[in-house]
Amino acid sequence: RRGGVTCRSSADGAGPYPANRQATVASSGPGDNGDGSSDNGASASTSAAPPETWFAAPATRNGDSSDGDEASQRWRAGSAPLDKTDFTKFVRFFRQASPYIKGHRDKTFVIVVPGVITKDTLMLQDLLSDVALLHGLGVRLVVVTGVQDQIDEGLRQRGLRPKYMGGYRITDRAAMDIAIEAVGRVRVRCQQAFSKGPTIPMIRRHTKGDREIHFEPALSVVTGNYVMAKRRGIVEGMDYGLTGEVRFVMKDEIAKQLALDNIVLQSNLAFTSNGEVLNCNTYDVGLMTAVSLGADKIFFMHTDDVAQLGLPAWLPLSGAQEMLEQRVEGLLSSQEMDEFKASMETVAGEGQPAAPHSRLPSSQPDALGKSMSGLPVSPELLAKLPRHELVYNLDIWHASGFPVALSTAVIACCKGVKRAHLLDARLDGGLLLELYSRDGVGTMISADFYEGIRRANVNDLDGIKAILEPLERQGVTIKRSREQLEAVIDTFIVCEREQKVMGCAMLLDLGATDDGARVAELGAFCIDPAFRGSGRGDSMLDYVEQDARAAGVNRLVLLTTRTADWFEQRDFMHSGPAYASTLLPEARRVRIDPARNSQLYVKQLEACDASMPRAGKRIGY
């Protein structure tokens, strides 16, 4: 990680985070090109910093927080004057953000905000301020809010115990009344935050004159009966009462509101065709909304439950499956699995064998051994389910003990949402940093950008030769016999699909130059024409660059006569004729044919942090 980001810290748990209590920490996350395609090779990330290093002190919160002093309010609202010493940083950030501002414009994002965040006035206020800024930058937004913590607290205040089974609340009339009240309170707070505009001194310099100022709400927010549900009903003898399951989302109606430049605010409450109000799972509502709309991104705001996992900056679906397989294999073979089995044979908290299909509700939403569907996940099911299907199964995710935000993010990507992001809501400006900085600050889940990319072997020779021959005939690359390719096969990287080589690249270590730079040459870089335009070239270049950096290379060079434009767009700089350049080691320079007039393109690589994941397990830097 090359720089730091500022996180909020509260040592005394009072809530506000004035400027003199900021903590600068190293953090990292996924870069993102913002266009929904495979990564562009210029975005970058590092492995996630351990969660315990993100904050100088734990952010303890106990519901509503005070607003702090005037200076703190101005600092959080962004209305305080920018210190002149920060001008350079501001300009640098703005320039770096510019391609992402354009890339995210008119994209549709769904942001899921659970009850642990909506109950905290300050955390919610700061988050909504950033949401409003995203809207101003042209992003189409649906904000899905939850009130689980508020319902639990309200029930306890009335002397009642929250009841859960298999990760779902058992919603009786008392719980529903509290839910309706809590949803209304959160809705008003959101509308209040979105109605607040900039102060007059902030806008008069660059926008309206004093006769043109109108005090209308800053943003338009709409909410409605966009989510239809059905009663969960009786599952294994347990009546879930007024708990609902999402049937469908009125995607066309939501799309109309987004097209009218409105922010759509959606709660966890949904309606039946008979007009009944049901209490649905917030994550299910967010998931169904994102999938129905074909959202470009879905964000899950979280606190400790996800942060303590120490997830990497980028988690491909293949990595998520590996993580789940490891957990499930542990359940199947270890003492944890014995406990898992026992939990399905014993009534929770009683320590006595339960009658067949007899279970008691828990006061906690996450009970070991219970699935999201309310049914036990049996060892037989875990053993029989094909490994490639594990990642798609919410029941398995939940029974394995992973936070619901993580499992829902994975399922969202499986169902067609391009990218899912997990963001710690305690990080001030996390949404902005994730979307408009190169490195980001959270965990991004997506399809595997590096799927099929690996080091070549002799079995790939025919495929490599077939890809390079058309370019050799055109004079784009130098001719190499099969024997010459075999002699350097260990320097090749290939991209394959269904055992067919789709692309190749050669990374040749050239040693050091007179100025002490460690140089490697990128050559024979080619993607099969049938697969161009799919982002595989960017993924392969990114992989090669990571591999070079891990080997200590700090100067990547390319000799070309015909393909300069593509590489210039990916930060390679033209450095004149290759045969005369001192940027190459002399041993390589003397082997260049001046008559070919190959041009040299150079890309400087930053030093590789040993803590970074290996090539193919991170995006870019």
C-alpha positions as CSV (number, residue, x, y, z in Angstrom):
1,R,0.0,0.0,0.0
2,R,1.5,3.3,-1.0
3,G,-0.6,5.6,1.1
4,G,-2.9,5.9,4.0
5,V,-6.5,6.7,4.5
6,T,-8.1,8.5,7.4
7,C,-10.5,6.4,9.6
8,R,-12.7,7.6,12.4
9,S,-11.8,6.6,15.9
10,S,-13.6,6.9,19.2
11,A,-11.6,5.9,22.2
12,D,-14.3,6.9,24.7
13,G,-17.3,5.6,22.6
14,A,-19.0,9.0,22.6
15,G,-19.7,8.9,19.0
16,P,-18.4,12.0,17.2
17,Y,-15.1,11.9,15.6
18,P,-13.5,15.4,15.5
19,A,-10.5,16.2,13.4
20,N,-8.1,16.0,16.4
21,R,-9.1,12.4,16.9
22,Q,-8.4,11.0,13.5
23,A,-6.1,8.1,13.0
24,T,-4.1,7.6,9.7
25,V,-3.8,3.9,9.0
26,A,-2.7,1.7,6.1
27,S,-5.6,0.1,4.4
28,S,-6.3,-1.4,1.0
29,G,-8.9,-2.6,-1.4
30,P,-9.9,-3.3,-4.9
31,G,-9.2,-1.0,-7.8
32,D,-12.1,-0.7,-10.2
33,N,-12.5,0.5,-13.7
34,G,-16.1,1.3,-13.3
35,D,-17.3,0.0,-16.6
36,G,-18.5,-3.4,-15.5
37,S,-15.9,-5.2,-17.7
38,S,-12.9,-7.3,-16.6
39,D,-10.3,-5.1,-15.0
40,N,-8.5,-2.7,-17.2
41,G,-5.0,-3.4,-16.0
42,A,-4.6,0.1,-14.6
43,S,-6.7,-0.3,-11.6
44,A,-5.0,-1.7,-8.6
45,S,-5.2,-3.1,-5.1
46,T,-3.2,-4.7,-2.3
47,S,-4.1,-7.3,0.2
48,A,-6.4,-6.1,2.9
49,A,-4.8,-4.8,6.1
50,P,-5.8,-6.8,9.1
51,P,-9.1,-5.4,10.5
52,E,-7.5,-4.7,13.9
53,T,-5.2,-2.1,12.3
54,W,-8.0,-0.2,10.5
55,F,-8.8,1.9,13.6
56,A,-6.7,3.4,16.3
57,A,-9.4,2.5,18.8
58,P,-12.6,0.5,18.7
59,A,-15.6,2.5,17.5
60,T,-18.0,1.8,20.3
61,R,-21.5,2.9,19.7
62,N,-24.7,2.8,21.7
63,G,-27.4,4.0,19.5
64,D,-27.9,7.7,18.8
65,S,-24.8,9.8,19.0
66,S,-24.4,13.5,19.8
67,D,-23.5,15.8,17.0
68,G,-20.2,17.0,18.6
69,D,-18.9,20.6,18.5
70,E,-19.3,23.0,15.6
71,A,-15.8,22.3,14.3
72,S,-16.5,18.6,14.2
73,Q,-19.8,19.1,12.3
74,R,-18.1,21.3,9.7
75,W,-15.3,18.8,9.3
76,R,-17.7,15.9,8.7
77,A,-20.0,17.9,6.4
78,G,-17.1,19.1,4.3
79,S,-18.0,22.8,4.8
80,A,-14.8,23.7,6.6
81,P,-12.2,25.5,4.4
82,L,-9.6,23.3,2.7
83,D,-6.2,23.8,4.2
84,K,-3.8,25.2,1.7
85,T,-1.3,22.5,2.6
86,D,-3.8,19.9,1.3
87,F,-4.3,21.6,-2.2
88,T,-1.8,19.2,-3.9
89,K,-3.4,16.1,-2.3
90,F,-6.8,17.4,-3.4
91,V,-5.7,17.9,-7.0
92,R,-3.9,14.6,-7.1
93,F,-7.0,12.7,-5.8
94,F,-9.3,14.6,-8.2
95,R,-7.2,13.7,-11.2
96,Q,-7.0,10.1,-10.1
97,A,-10.8,10.0,-9.6
98,S,-11.7,11.5,-12.9
99,P,-11.8,8.3,-15.0
100,Y,-13.9,6.7,-12.3
101,I,-16.3,9.6,-12.1
102,K,-17.0,9.1,-15.8
103,G,-17.1,5.3,-15.6
104,H,-19.6,5.3,-12.8
105,R,-21.9,7.9,-14.2
106,D,-25.4,6.5,-15.1
107,K,-24.5,3.2,-13.5
108,T,-27.0,1.6,-11.0
109,F,-25.8,0.7,-7.5
110,V,-27.7,-0.9,-4.7
111,I,-26.5,-0.1,-1.1
112,V,-27.5,-2.4,1.7
113,V,-27.4,-0.7,5.2
114,P,-28.2,-3.1,8.1
115,G,-29.7,-2.1,11.4
116,V,-26.4,-2.0,13.2
117,I,-25.7,1.1,11.1
118,T,-29.1,2.7,10.7
119,K,-29.5,2.8,14.5
120,D,-26.3,4.9,14.8
121,T,-27.2,8.5,13.9
122,L,-23.7,9.7,13.2
123,M,-22.6,6.7,11.2
124,L,-25.8,6.8,9.2
125,Q,-25.5,10.6,8.7
126,D,-21.9,10.3,7.3
127,L,-22.9,7.4,5.0
128,L,-25.9,9.3,3.6
129,S,-23.7,12.3,3.0
130,D,-21.5,10.2,0.8
131,V,-24.6,8.7,-0.9
132,A,-25.8,12.2,-1.7
133,L,-22.4,13.0,-3.2
134,L,-22.6,9.8,-5.4
135,H,-26.0,10.9,-6.6
136,G,-24.5,14.3,-7.6
137,L,-21.8,12.5,-9.6
138,G,-24.5,10.8,-11.7
139,V,-24.8,7.4,-10.0
140,R,-28.3,5.9,-9.9
141,L,-28.9,4.7,-6.3
142,V,-31.2,2.3,-4.4
143,V,-30.6,2.4,-0.7
144,V,-32.0,-0.6,1.2
145,T,-32.2,-0.1,5.0
146,G,-32.7,-2.7,7.8
147,V,-33.8,-2.4,11.4
148,Q,-32.9,-5.7,13.0
149,D,-31.1,-4.2,15.9
150,Q,-33.9,-1.7,16.6
151,I,-36.5,-4.5,16.6
152,D,-34.4,-6.6,19.0
153,E,-33.9,-3.6,21.3
154,G,-37.6,-2.6,21.2
155,L,-38.6,-6.2,22.1
156,R,-36.3,-6.3,25.1
157,Q,-37.5,-2.9,26.3
158,R,-41.0,-4.5,26.4
159,G,-39.7,-7.5,28.3
160,L,-39.9,-9.7,25.2
161,R,-37.3,-12.0,23.8
162,P,-36.3,-11.8,20.1
163,K,-36.9,-15.1,18.4
164,Y,-35.0,-16.5,15.5
165,M,-34.9,-19.8,13.7
166,G,-32.4,-20.7,11.0
167,G,-31.3,-17.1,10.6
168,Y,-34.8,-15.7,10.2
169,R,-36.8,-13.8,12.7
170,I,-40.1,-15.2,14.0
171,T,-42.2,-12.1,13.6
172,D,-45.2,-11.9,15.9
173,R,-47.5,-8.9,16.1
174,A,-45.4,-7.1,18.7
175,A,-42.3,-7.5,16.6
176,M,-44.1,-6.2,13.5
177,D,-45.4,-3.1,15.3
178,I,-41.8,-2.3,16.4
179,A,-40.6,-3.0,12.9
180,I,-43.1,-0.6,11.4
181,E,-42.1,2.1,13.9
182,A,-38.4,1.6,13.4
183,V,-38.7,1.6,9.6
184,G,-40.6,4.9,9.7
185,R,-38.0,6.5,12.0
186,V,-35.1,5.4,9.7
187,R,-37.0,6.6,6.6
188,V,-37.5,10.0,8.1
189,R,-33.8,10.2,9.1
190,C,-32.8,9.3,5.5
191,Q,-35.2,11.9,4.0
192,Q,-33.9,14.5,6.5
193,A,-30.3,13.8,5.5
194,F,-31.1,14.0,1.7
195,S,-33.0,17.2,2.2
196,K,-30.1,19.1,3.6
197,G,-28.3,21.2,1.0
198,P,-25.0,23.1,1.1
199,T,-24.9,26.3,3.0
200,I,-25.3,29.6,1.1
201,P,-21.6,30.7,1.6
202,M,-20.5,27.4,0.0
203,I,-22.5,27.8,-3.2
204,R,-22.6,31.6,-3.8
205,R,-19.0,31.8,-5.1
206,H,-19.4,29.3,-7.9
207,T,-23.1,28.8,-8.6
208,K,-26.2,30.8,-7.9
209,G,-26.6,34.5,-7.1
210,D,-28.4,35.7,-4.1
211,R,-31.6,36.3,-6.1
212,E,-31.7,32.8,-7.6
213,I,-31.4,30.7,-4.4
214,H,-34.4,28.5,-3.8
215,F,-34.6,26.4,-0.6
216,E,-36.0,23.2,-2.1
217,P,-34.8,19.8,-0.8
218,A,-31.3,19.0,-2.0
219,L,-32.3,15.6,-3.4
220,S,-35.5,13.9,-4.3
221,V,-36.2,10.6,-2.4
222,V,-38.9,8.2,-3.2
223,T,-40.2,5.1,-1.5
224,G,-43.0,2.8,-2.3
225,N,-44.5,-0.7,-2.4
226,Y,-41.9,-1.9,-4.8
227,V,-41.2,-5.3,-3.1
228,M,-43.8,-8.0,-3.1
229,A,-43.6,-10.9,-0.7
230,K,-45.4,-14.0,0.7
231,R,-45.6,-15.4,4.2
232,R,-42.8,-17.7,5.1
233,G,-45.4,-19.9,6.7
234,I,-44.8,-23.0,8.8
235,V,-41.5,-24.7,8.3
236,E,-40.8,-27.9,10.1
237,G,-43.6,-27.2,12.5
238,M,-42.4,-23.6,13.3
239,D,-44.7,-20.8,12.4
240,Y,-42.7,-17.7,11.3
241,G,-45.7,-15.5,11.7
242,L,-45.4,-12.2,9.8
243,T,-41.9,-13.0,8.4
244,G,-41.9,-12.8,4.6
245,E,-40.0,-14.1,1.6
246,V,-39.4,-11.8,-1.3
247,R,-41.4,-12.9,-4.4
248,F,-40.4,-10.2,-6.8
249,V,-39.3,-6.6,-7.1
250,M,-41.1,-4.0,-9.2
251,K,-38.0,-3.3,-11.3
252,D,-39.8,-1.2,-14.0
253,E,-41.2,1.1,-11.4
254,I,-37.9,1.5,-9.6
255,A,-36.2,2.1,-13.0
256,K,-38.6,4.9,-13.8
257,Q,-37.8,6.7,-10.5
258,L,-34.0,6.3,-11.1
259,A,-34.5,7.7,-14.6
260,L,-36.2,10.7,-13.0
261,D,-33.1,11.4,-11.0
262,N,-34.6,10.2,-7.7
263,I,-32.9,8.2,-5.0
264,V,-35.0,5.1,-4.2
265,L,-35.2,4.3,-0.5
266,Q,-36.4,0.7,0.2
267,S,-36.9,-0.8,3.7
268,N,-37.1,-4.4,4.7
269,L,-40.9,-4.3,4.8
270,A,-42.8,-5.8,1.8
271,F,-46.4,-6.4,0.9
272,T,-48.6,-9.3,-0.2
273,S,-51.1,-9.2,-2.9
274,N,-53.7,-9.1,-0.1
275,G,-52.2,-5.9,1.3
276,E,-50.6,-7.5,4.3
277,V,-47.3,-6.1,5.6
278,L,-44.5,-8.6,6.1
279,N,-41.1,-8.4,7.7
280,C,-38.4,-9.6,5.2
281,N,-34.7,-10.1,5.5
282,T,-32.9,-6.9,4.5
283,Y,-30.2,-8.8,2.6
284,D,-32.8,-10.7,0.7
285,V,-34.5,-7.5,-0.3
286,G,-31.1,-6.0,-1.4
287,L,-30.2,-9.1,-3.3
288,M,-33.4,-9.4,-5.2
289,T,-33.4,-5.6,-6.0
290,A,-29.9,-5.7,-7.4
291,V,-30.5,-8.9,-9.4
292,S,-33.9,-7.6,-10.8
293,L,-32.5,-4.3,-11.8
294,G,-29.4,-5.8,-13.3
295,A,-27.4,-3.5,-11.0
296,D,-23.8,-2.8,-11.9
297,K,-22.7,-3.0,-8.2
298,I,-24.2,-3.9,-4.8
299,F,-22.6,-2.6,-1.6
300,F,-23.0,-4.2,1.8
301,M,-22.1,-1.9,4.6
302,H,-20.8,-3.7,7.7
303,T,-19.0,-3.4,11.0
304,D,-17.2,-6.1,13.1
305,D,-18.8,-9.2,11.7
306,V,-17.1,-9.0,8.3
307,A,-14.1,-7.0,9.4
308,Q,-12.9,-9.7,11.7
309,L,-12.6,-12.2,8.8
310,G,-9.6,-10.3,7.4
311,L,-10.8,-10.7,3.8
312,P,-8.4,-9.8,1.0
313,A,-9.0,-6.7,-1.1
314,W,-10.3,-8.8,-4.0
315,L,-12.1,-12.1,-3.6
316,P,-13.0,-13.9,-6.8
317,L,-15.8,-16.3,-6.8
318,S,-13.3,-19.2,-7.1
319,G,-11.7,-17.9,-4.0
320,A,-15.0,-17.7,-2.2
321,Q,-15.7,-21.3,-3.1
322,E,-12.3,-22.4,-1.8
323,M,-12.9,-20.6,1.4
324,L,-16.3,-22.2,1.8
325,E,-14.9,-25.7,0.9
326,Q,-12.3,-25.3,3.6
327,R,-14.9,-24.4,6.2
328,V,-17.2,-27.3,5.1
329,E,-14.4,-29.8,5.0
330,G,-13.6,-28.8,8.5
331,L,-17.2,-29.3,9.5
332,L,-17.2,-32.7,7.9
333,S,-13.9,-34.0,9.4
334,S,-13.1,-32.1,12.6
335,Q,-14.5,-31.6,16.1
336,E,-16.4,-28.7,14.8
337,M,-18.3,-31.1,12.6
338,D,-19.1,-33.2,15.6
339,E,-20.5,-30.1,17.3
340,F,-22.4,-29.3,14.2
341,K,-24.0,-32.7,14.2
342,A,-24.8,-32.5,17.8
343,S,-26.5,-29.1,17.4
344,M,-28.9,-30.7,15.0
345,E,-29.7,-33.5,17.4
346,T,-30.1,-31.3,20.5
347,V,-32.5,-28.6,21.5
348,A,-30.5,-25.3,21.7
349,G,-29.7,-24.4,25.2
350,E,-31.3,-27.5,26.8
351,G,-28.6,-30.1,26.3
352,Q,-31.2,-32.8,25.8
353,P,-32.0,-34.9,22.7
354,A,-34.8,-33.4,20.7
355,A,-37.6,-35.3,19.2
356,P,-37.5,-35.8,15.4
357,H,-38.1,-32.4,13.6
358,S,-38.5,-30.7,17.0
359,R,-36.6,-27.4,17.4
360,L,-36.8,-24.3,19.6
361,P,-36.2,-20.8,18.4
362,S,-33.0,-18.9,19.4
363,S,-32.7,-15.3,20.6
364,Q,-29.8,-14.9,18.2
365,P,-30.1,-14.8,14.3
366,D,-27.1,-17.0,13.8
367,A,-27.6,-20.4,15.3
368,L,-25.1,-23.1,14.5
369,G,-26.4,-25.9,12.3
370,K,-29.5,-24.1,11.0
371,S,-29.9,-23.0,7.4
372,M,-31.3,-19.8,6.0
373,S,-34.3,-21.8,5.0
374,G,-35.0,-22.7,8.5
375,L,-34.0,-26.4,7.9
376,P,-31.0,-28.1,9.4
377,V,-28.2,-28.7,7.0
378,S,-27.4,-32.3,7.4
379,P,-23.9,-33.8,7.1
380,E,-25.3,-36.0,4.3
381,L,-26.3,-32.9,2.3
382,L,-22.9,-31.4,2.8
383,A,-21.3,-34.6,1.7
384,K,-23.5,-35.2,-1.4
385,L,-23.7,-31.6,-2.7
386,P,-21.2,-31.1,-5.6
387,R,-18.3,-28.9,-4.7
388,H,-19.0,-26.5,-7.5
389,E,-22.5,-25.9,-6.2
390,L,-21.5,-25.0,-2.7
391,V,-20.8,-21.3,-3.5
392,Y,-24.4,-20.9,-4.8
393,N,-26.1,-22.3,-1.7
394,L,-27.1,-19.8,0.9
395,D,-28.0,-22.5,3.4
396,I,-24.5,-23.9,3.4
397,W,-23.0,-20.4,3.7
398,H,-25.1,-19.6,6.7
399,A,-24.7,-23.0,8.4
400,S,-20.9,-22.6,8.0
401,G,-20.9,-19.5,10.1
402,F,-20.0,-16.8,7.6
403,P,-21.7,-13.4,7.9
404,V,-24.8,-13.0,5.9
405,A,-23.3,-9.9,4.2
406,L,-20.5,-12.0,2.7
407,S,-22.8,-14.9,1.6
408,T,-25.3,-12.5,0.0
409,A,-22.5,-10.7,-1.8
410,V,-21.3,-14.0,-3.3
411,I,-24.7,-15.0,-4.3
412,A,-25.3,-11.6,-5.9
413,C,-22.3,-12.2,-8.2
414,C,-23.4,-15.7,-9.0
415,K,-26.8,-14.3,-10.1
416,G,-25.4,-11.7,-12.5
417,V,-24.5,-8.6,-10.5
418,K,-21.1,-7.6,-11.9
419,R,-19.4,-6.7,-8.6
420,A,-20.2,-6.8,-4.9
421,H,-18.4,-4.7,-2.4
422,L,-18.1,-5.2,1.4
423,L,-17.3,-1.9,3.1
424,D,-16.8,-1.1,6.8
425,A,-19.2,1.7,7.6
426,R,-16.9,3.0,10.3
427,L,-14.4,4.2,7.7
428,D,-15.2,7.8,7.0
429,G,-15.8,8.3,3.3
430,G,-15.4,4.6,2.6
431,L,-17.9,4.7,-0.3
432,L,-16.0,7.5,-2.0
433,L,-12.6,5.9,-1.5
434,E,-13.8,2.5,-2.8
435,L,-15.3,4.0,-5.9
436,Y,-13.0,6.9,-6.8
437,S,-9.5,5.9,-5.7
438,R,-7.3,3.4,-7.5
439,D,-6.8,1.1,-4.6
440,G,-10.2,1.2,-2.8
441,V,-10.6,0.4,0.8
442,G,-13.0,-2.6,1.0
443,T,-13.3,-6.1,-0.3
444,M,-14.6,-6.6,-3.9
445,I,-16.2,-9.9,-5.0
446,S,-16.5,-10.6,-8.7
447,A,-15.9,-13.2,-11.3
448,D,-12.3,-14.4,-11.5
449,F,-10.4,-12.0,-13.8
450,Y,-7.5,-14.4,-14.0
451,E,-9.4,-17.6,-14.7
452,G,-7.4,-19.9,-16.8
453,I,-4.2,-17.9,-16.6
454,R,-1.1,-20.0,-15.7
455,R,2.5,-20.7,-16.6
456,A,2.9,-22.6,-19.8
457,N,4.3,-26.1,-20.3
458,V,5.4,-28.1,-23.3
459,N,1.8,-29.3,-23.9
460,D,0.9,-25.7,-24.8
461,L,3.4,-25.3,-27.6
462,D,1.0,-26.1,-30.4
463,G,-1.5,-23.6,-29.1
464,I,1.0,-20.9,-28.7
465,K,2.4,-21.5,-32.1
466,A,-1.1,-21.3,-33.7
467,I,-1.7,-18.0,-32.0
468,L,1.6,-16.4,-33.0
469,E,1.9,-17.6,-36.6
470,P,-0.6,-15.0,-38.1
471,L,1.3,-12.2,-36.4
472,E,4.6,-13.6,-37.6
473,R,3.3,-13.5,-41.2
474,Q,2.2,-9.9,-40.8
475,G,5.6,-8.9,-39.3
476,V,4.1,-7.9,-36.0
477,T,6.2,-10.4,-34.1
478,I,9.5,-12.1,-34.9
479,K,9.4,-15.6,-36.2
480,R,10.1,-18.4,-33.8
481,S,10.4,-22.1,-34.6
482,R,8.7,-24.7,-32.5
483,E,12.2,-25.6,-31.1
484,Q,12.9,-22.0,-30.2
485,L,9.6,-21.7,-28.4
486,E,10.2,-25.0,-26.5
487,A,13.6,-23.6,-25.4
488,V,11.9,-20.7,-23.6
489,I,8.6,-22.3,-22.7
490,D,9.2,-21.6,-19.0
491,T,9.1,-17.9,-19.7
492,F,5.6,-18.1,-21.2
493,I,2.3,-17.5,-19.5
494,V,-0.9,-18.7,-21.2
495,C,-4.6,-18.1,-20.9
496,E,-6.7,-21.1,-21.6
497,R,-10.4,-22.1,-21.7
498,E,-11.6,-25.7,-22.0
499,Q,-8.0,-26.8,-22.7
500,K,-7.7,-24.3,-25.6
501,V,-5.0,-21.7,-25.4
502,M,-6.7,-18.3,-25.9
503,G,-3.6,-16.1,-25.3
504,C,0.0,-16.0,-24.5
505,A,2.8,-13.7,-23.3
506,M,6.5,-14.1,-22.7
507,L,8.3,-12.5,-19.7
508,L,12.0,-12.6,-20.2
509,D,14.4,-11.5,-17.4
510,L,17.1,-9.3,-19.0
511,G,19.1,-8.6,-15.8
512,A,20.3,-5.2,-14.7
513,T,21.2,-2.0,-16.6
514,D,24.0,0.4,-15.9
515,D,21.7,2.6,-13.9
516,G,20.9,-0.4,-11.6
517,A,17.3,-1.1,-12.8
518,R,16.2,-4.7,-12.9
519,V,14.6,-5.2,-16.4
520,A,12.3,-7.7,-17.9
521,E,11.0,-7.9,-21.4
522,L,7.3,-8.5,-22.4
523,G,7.1,-10.2,-25.7
524,A,4.9,-12.5,-27.8
525,F,1.8,-10.9,-26.2
526,C,-1.2,-12.0,-28.1
527,I,-4.9,-12.9,-27.6
528,D,-6.8,-15.1,-30.0
529,P,-9.0,-12.8,-32.2
530,A,-12.1,-14.7,-31.2
531,F,-11.7,-13.7,-27.6
532,R,-10.6,-10.1,-28.0
533,G,-12.7,-7.4,-26.4
534,S,-13.5,-9.6,-23.4
535,G,-10.9,-8.1,-21.0
536,R,-8.6,-11.2,-21.1
537,G,-5.7,-9.2,-22.5
538,D,-5.9,-6.8,-19.6
539,S,-6.1,-9.7,-17.1
540,M,-3.1,-11.4,-18.6
541,L,-1.1,-8.2,-18.7
542,D,-2.0,-7.5,-15.1
543,Y,-0.9,-11.1,-14.2
544,V,2.4,-10.7,-16.0
545,E,3.1,-7.4,-14.3
546,Q,2.4,-8.9,-10.9
547,D,4.6,-11.8,-11.6
548,A,7.4,-9.5,-12.7
549,R,7.1,-7.3,-9.6
550,A,7.2,-10.4,-7.4
551,A,10.5,-11.3,-9.1
552,G,12.0,-7.9,-8.2
553,V,11.6,-6.4,-11.7
554,N,11.1,-2.6,-11.6
555,R,11.3,-1.8,-15.3
556,L,9.1,-3.7,-17.8
557,V,10.0,-3.1,-21.4
558,L,8.3,-3.9,-24.7
559,L,9.7,-3.8,-28.3
560,T,7.0,-3.3,-30.9
561,T,6.4,-1.9,-34.4
562,R,2.6,-2.2,-34.7
563,T,0.8,-2.5,-31.3
564,A,1.9,0.7,-29.5
565,D,-1.5,2.2,-28.9
566,W,-2.9,-0.6,-26.8
567,F,0.1,-0.6,-24.5
568,E,0.3,3.2,-24.3
569,Q,-3.2,3.1,-22.9
570,R,-1.9,0.9,-20.1
571,D,0.9,3.2,-18.9
572,F,3.8,2.1,-21.2
573,M,5.8,5.2,-22.2
574,H,7.5,5.6,-25.6
575,S,11.3,5.8,-25.2
576,G,12.5,5.9,-28.8
577,P,14.3,3.3,-31.0
578,A,15.1,0.2,-29.0
579,Y,18.5,-0.4,-30.6
580,A,19.8,2.9,-29.3
581,S,18.2,3.0,-25.8
582,T,20.3,2.8,-22.7
583,L,17.2,1.7,-20.8
584,L,18.0,-1.8,-22.0
585,P,20.9,-3.9,-20.8
586,E,23.7,-3.9,-23.4
587,A,23.5,-7.6,-23.9
588,R,19.9,-7.2,-25.1
589,R,20.5,-4.1,-27.1
590,V,23.2,-5.5,-29.3
591,R,20.8,-8.3,-30.5
592,I,18.3,-5.8,-31.9
593,D,18.1,-5.5,-35.7
594,P,18.2,-1.7,-36.4
595,A,16.6,-2.3,-39.8
596,R,13.4,-3.5,-38.0
597,N,13.3,-0.2,-36.2
598,S,11.4,-1.6,-33.2
599,Q,10.3,1.1,-30.8
600,L,10.9,0.7,-27.0
601,Y,8.1,1.2,-24.6
602,V,8.8,1.2,-20.9
603,K,6.6,0.8,-17.8
604,Q,8.0,1.4,-14.3
605,L,6.9,-1.1,-11.7
606,E,6.7,-0.4,-8.1
607,A,8.4,-2.6,-5.5
608,C,6.3,-5.6,-4.5
609,D,5.3,-5.8,-0.8
610,A,6.1,-9.3,0.4
611,S,2.7,-9.3,2.2
612,M,0.8,-9.0,-1.1
613,P,-1.0,-12.1,-2.5
614,R,0.7,-13.8,-5.4
615,A,-0.1,-13.0,-9.0
616,G,-3.6,-13.9,-9.9
617,K,-4.9,-13.4,-6.3
618,R,-5.0,-9.6,-6.4
619,I,-6.0,-6.9,-8.9
620,G,-3.1,-4.7,-10.2
621,Y,-1.0,-3.0,-7.5
